[in-house]
Amino acid sequence: MLSPILLVDVLNPVLLAAVIYALGTQRAMANAVAILLGHTATYFAAGIGLALGIDALAERLHNPEPMDFGIEIGLGMLLLAVGFAMARGGGGKADFGEAKGRSPGSSFAMGAVINLIGLPFAVPYFGALGQILKADLSATGAVTVLVIYNLLYAAPFAAVVAARGIWGERAAGPLRKLSASIDRAGEVLGPGLLLLLGAVFVLDAAAFFLRGRALLPF
């Protein structure tokens, strides 16, 4: 059951763009690997934390407090502000070959931040955790499956890094094209998704405060 979930989960254009961005720095391989390590380590740690608190989280989602909607409206306004800023600024492109000063430490932090920002919307990951918990494995078995899941998640992105390591500059051309395609898609999809999510969060919270019942079913 985890295979189809993994296939959906691994479609992460933000992480792919970050890896390609890192491959344009002076310490290309070290920075790209650091981003992957930061993202994967954070994803695994979040999975452990969510698995331990998934029952409490589910209970809170079904019985939210007013404070939760206050946080939601604040997050929605933040998403709207970032979405408008991205739309006005052209999406904030980071072209392959332009970033020169990044270090492995800052790249690791970048990978972790990318994961933390996207974690609230990582619905496939929540589904994978649910499947692992339903399998009624031992603690060691569940952690082992989670480790394997995270390694398989990182594998396609690691393949991009490996291609650069194997083919060197010959891989630069295709990576530039891929980076440009991601940038073009991101200029439209990135701000659009942020604006949509921000609007949904604000309207959901506003509905709760105005009529005592939220719009979203969770």
C-alpha positions, 0 to 999 in steps of 0.5 A: 500500500505504501508504493502508490503513496510514495509515488505521489509523495515524491512529486516535490518540485520545490525540493527538486528545484533546490537540489538543482539550485545547489548544483549551480554553486561552487561546492555543488555536490556537497551543497546538493547532498547537504540539502537532501540530508537536511530534508530527509533527516527532518522528514524522518524526525517529523514522521517519528514525532507525528507517529507518536502524537497522531492520536492526539493530533486527530482528536485536536483536528476533530475538536479544534479550539478558537486559538487554532483558528486564530493561528489558521487566519494568521497563517492564511494572511502570511500565505497571501502576503508571500503569494502576492510578493512572489506574483509581483516579483516574478516568482523569485527565480534561482537559476542554475549556475548563479548561486555561488556563495552557499555552504553545506551548512546553510544548504542543510538548513535550507533542506530542513526549512523546505521540509518544515514549510511543506510538512502541513501539506504533506498529505501523502506522508500522513497517509503513509504514517497511517498505513505503517501504524495500521500494520501493527508492527513492532517499534523497531519494524515501524521505524525500519519501514519509515527509514526505508520510505524516507530513503526511497523518497530521497532516491530520485533526487539523489539520482539527479545529484549522481548524474551531475557527479558522473557526467559533470559539465555534460549534465549541466545543459539538461539541468539548466533546461530542467531548472528553467522549466521549473522556474516557468512553472513556479512563476505561475503555480507557486504564487497561485497555490499560496494565494489559494491556500491563504484564501481558504485558510482565511475564509475557513477561520472567518467562517468559524468566528462569524457563524461558529462553524468552519468551512473545512471538514477537518 
